[in-house]
Amino acid sequence: MPKIDLAAKFRHAYEQIIQPRFLKMEAIGGEVPHYVLSYPPEREVELRQEISALTKKLRENGVRVLAVDVFALCHKMIADNVDPEDLYELEREEPTDAFLETMQSLTDMTERFLPALQNLMNEPANENYGVLFLHGVGQAYPFLRSHTLLENLQHVTKTAPTILFFPGTYTGTNFRLFGRLPADNFYRAFDMDTLKLS
């Protein structure tokens, strides 16, 4: 399998994001402005560097980015509600299914995650962002699934386009996390690699 040029993917993403039609959410004919930029999961460190560089370049060109680490947000939600020692004990003593159920409850999409994301988006320091970046979804698996996140995101991200950085493959109709796990179908996000506005 040929090595993916991650820098080239990000150059292409920049060229699309900077377009007025992208920023005004006019590029997709009234559809939900959600995009996916997939990458090889083994290149997570490089991805974070690319996100940081892209954020800086966009900011220098007048586009404010709100970059959210989904895993870090989940971690904060859990830490705010449960003593980590209690979780370690639960993991040691309970079956895996029971532990997973507890973690999914602590990161419940509608009851916990979306309100936490909304609070973050409403902080004064984050006002008037032009693009929302979401990364860290691989680390949040299996407590939080990418397709579930995008399905529910439309309720809180209506004012700016959203880009999900996905560790695996996205065909435009389904996700394959880490390029290995069974595909999850999803039809309402656009592949950044195939977007051509410039």
N, C-alpha and C positions, 0 to 999 in steps of 0.2 A: 504494500500500500504506500503510495507516494506521501512524503511529508507535507503537511499542510503549512502554507506560508501564513502564519498568524499575523505578521506585520501587514501583509497585503490585505488580509480580511479587514483589519482595522483601518487601513487607508481607505478602502472602499466604503466602510461604515461611515467614516468621517465625511466623505464626499456626498453621501446620501443625507446624513443628519443636518449638514449645514444648509441644505436646500430649503428655501422658504416654504415650499409645498409640504415638506416633511414636518417642519416645525409648526406649521399652521394646521397640520393633520388633514390636508387636502389631497394627499397623494394616493389614498386608498378607497376613494369613492364612498365615503360615509361608513366604512367598516371601523371596528374597534382598532385604535392605533397601537397594536401590540406587535412587536417584532422579536425574532429570535436570532441570536448570533451563536452558532454552535462552535465548539472547539474540542480538540483532543483532551480528555480529562487528565492525562499525564503531564499536560503543560499548564497546570493551574497557576504555578508561580509566574510564568511568563504572561499568562492572561491578566493577572492582577497588575503587572507592570504596564501592559498595554491599556488597560482600563484607566489607570492613573494618567498615562501620557495622553490618551484621548480626551479625558476630562479636562486636563490642563489646556490642550490645544483648542477645544471648544470654548472654554472660558475666555481664552485670549481673543477669540473671535466673536465674543458677545453672547454665547449660549451657556446658560447656567445649567449644570448637571447636578441632580441629586442621585448619588450612588449609594445603594443600600445593600449591605451584606446580609442576605436572608438568614444565613446560619447564625451570625452574630445577633441579629434581632431575635431569633428563636431562643438563643442562649440567654439573652437578657430577660425575655419574658419568663423563662423557666426559673432563672435565678431570683427574679422578683417575687415569685410565688412559692418556691419550694427550697428548703435547705438542701444543698447538693449532697450532703452526707445521707440524707433520707433516700435520695435517688440511688446512690451507690449501694445502700443496703437493700433497696427494692430490687435492683438489678442482680444482686448476689442471691437473694432468697426466692424471688418469684420466677415463674417460667418466662421465657422470652416473649411470648404473646402478651402476657399480662404487663410486662414492662413496656412493650411497644404501645399497648393501648393507653397506658398512663401518659407516655410521652406525646402521643397523638392528641390526647385530651388537653395537655398543657400547651400545645401549639395549635389548637383547633382554629381552623381557617376563619370562620365567621365570628366566633366568640372572642378569640384572642389575637390571632395574627393580623387580620385586617384592621381592627381598631388600633393596634400598636403601630402598624404602618401609617395609618391615617394621622395618628398623633405625631409621628416623625415628620410627615409631610407638612403638617400645620405649624411646626416650630418656626419662630420668626427667622431664624438663620436659613431656613429652607424655602422661604417664600419666593414665589415667582421663578421657580426653576423651569427650564425649557424642555428638559428631557429627563426621564427617570431611568436609571440603570439598576437592574437587579442581578446580583451575582451571589455565589455561595450556595446555590440550590443543591449541588452535589453533596455537600457536607450535611445539608439538612435532611437528606433522604435517610430512612424511609418515613420520617415523621411528617414531612411535607413533600408533596409531589408537584412537579413543574406544571403539568396540565391542570391540576386542581387550582394552583396559584393563578394561572392565567384565566381560567374560567371565572374565578371570583374577583379578579382584579378590576374588571370593568366597573364595579360598583364604587371604587375609590379613586381610580386614575382616569379622570375624564378631561383634565385640563392640559395634559402634555403627553406626547408619545412615550411609550415604555419599551425598553429593550431588555430582554431576558438573556443573560449569558448562560448557555446550556452546555454542560460537560458531556458530550456524546454526539449523536447525530439527530438532525431534524430535517425531514423531507418536505416540509410544508403541509403535511397531513399527520405525521406522527413523530413522537419522541422515542429515542432509544437511549436511555441513560447509560453513560459510560460506554456507549457503543455495544453493549452486551445484553442489558436487561430487556425483557419483552417490551415491545413498543406500546406506548399509550397514544391513542388517537386524539388529535386535536386539530381543528380546522379553522381557528380564528386568529392565527398569528402568521405574520409574514416573515419569510426567510430573508434576513439582511443580505445574504450573499447574492440573491437573485434580484434584489431591488435595484432599479436603475432609473434614477430621477435626473441625473446630470448627463 
